[in-house]
């Protein structure tokens, strides 16, 4: 009986390793200097050490194309996501927040222990509208690169004191996975 349990456990472990090693990865993480996400946040230029990206059909509606650009700190305490969703193929050009189509989302999550802040391209009370423009200069299956400009991100997630973060410009170059 003991030998049967060992064989069964060994077989299960081998199958698990085989399945995990053959699965298509859903994203790539790259700290190669050829790929980057750089931002000007609160007047300071920041380059995220980990960069990932995806480019391909939307999982719920194949007529839409999604681009996800992610930059994050090594410990994942800070994660920036820039998402562009268009009808049809994504091409080089200029995309802006505030439209239903194409849709552009800026989202910065900062976590310090249990304290989570979620800054978004969303209008803050008493301020001009939050606005971002993303310019894609290269879009293909190997590289997506471009720049962005904007004014601020707003956090009112789980806080009684909303915050505004100056977030004015940046550039990116990613190696997207399909």
N, C-alpha and C positions, 0 to 999 in steps of 0.2 A: 504494500500500500504506500509506503514511504517513497519508494522508487517511482511509482506512478505519479505521486504529487510533484516530485522533483522534475520528472520529464514534462509534465503538464505545465509547471511554472516556467521551465526553460523554453518550451515551445511558445508559450504566451509572450515571454520577454523577447524572443527572436522575432515573432510576428509584429510586436509593437515597434521594435527598432526598424524593421523593414518598412512598415507603413509610414512611420515618421520621416524616414530618410527619403522616401519616394514622393511625399506630398509636395505640391507646388507651394512655394512660399508666397504669402500674401503681401509682403513688403520687403524691401531691402534696407539695410542700415548701412550707411557709408560714412566713414570719417576720412575718406580719401580727399586730398586737397583739391582735386579736380571738381568736386561737388561741394556746394556750400549753400547756406541760407544766412544772409547777413542783414541785420536790421539796425536802424537808428531809433533806439528806445530811450525816452527821457533824456535826449541829448547825447547819449553814449552809443558808439558803434559796437555792436555785439555780433559775434560770429558763432552760430550754434555748432558744437562739435559733432553732433549726430544728425544725419540728413537722410530722409526717406522720401519716397514718392511713388505715386501710382497714376497711371493713365490708361483709361479704357472705358468700356461700356458700363453704365450704371447697373447695379445688380438688380434693381427693381424694374427698370425701364430701359431696354437695350437701345432705344432711339436716342437716348441721352449719353453724352460722354462726360466722364468725371476726371478731373485732374486734382490730385491731392499733393500738396507740398508740405512737408513737415520738417521743422528744425527743432532740436531739443537739446537740453543740457545733458551731460553724461549721466547724472543721477536721475534724470527724467522729472526733476522738480519744476522744470519750466518747459512747456511744449507749445510751439506755435504751429497752427494749421492754417493754410491758405487753401481754399477749395473753390474751384471753378467748375460749374456744370453748364453745358451747352446742349442745345438740340442739334444732333448731327455731329460731324467731326470737329475737333478743336483745332483751330488754326492760329498762326501768329496774328497778333492784333492787340487791341486795347479792350479791357474788360473793367467794369466799374461796379462798386457795391450799390445797393439800393434798388436794383432792378429784379423783377421776378425771373426774367430770362434774357440773357444768360445770368445765372446766379453766381455771385461772388461772396464768399464768407471768409472773414478774418476772425480767428479765435485763438487767444493766448491764455493758457491755464498755468497758474503758478501755485504750487503746493508746498507748504511748509508745515510738516506734520499733519494735523487734522485741519489746519487752516487752508482752504482752497479759494482761490480767486479766479474768476473766469471773465477775462476782458474780451469784449466783442466790438465789432464795428456797428455800434448802436448809438443812437442819439442820447446825449446826457441832458438833463433838464438845465435850461438857462444857457446852453452853449449852441454854437452853430452845428448843423448836422455832421455826424461822423461820416467821412467820405474817403474811399480808397480807389485808386486806379492801378490796375495791374497791366503791364505791357509785356506780352510774350513775344520774344524775338526769334526763338527757335522752338519748334514743337515737332518731335519725332519719337520713335520708340526707344532711341538711345539717349537722347538729351532733351530736357526742357529747360530753357533759361529765359530770364527776363528781369524786370525791375518792378518796383511799386512805389507809389507815393500816397500819402494820406495825411490825416491830422491827429486823430486820437482814437483810442479804444476805451470802452466804458465797462466798469464792473459794478453790478448791483446784485451779484450772486451771493445769497446767504449772508448779507451784511446790512447793518442799519446805517452804515456810512459809505455810500457809493463813492467810487474812485474813478478818476480819469488818468490815463497814461498817454503821454505824448509818444506817438509812433509815426514818424514822418516819412521814412524812406527805407528802401532795402533792395537787395538783389539776390538772385538765386540761380543755381545751376544744379539740376538733379538728374539722376539716372533712373527714370521711372520703370516700374514693372508693369506689365499689362494687366 
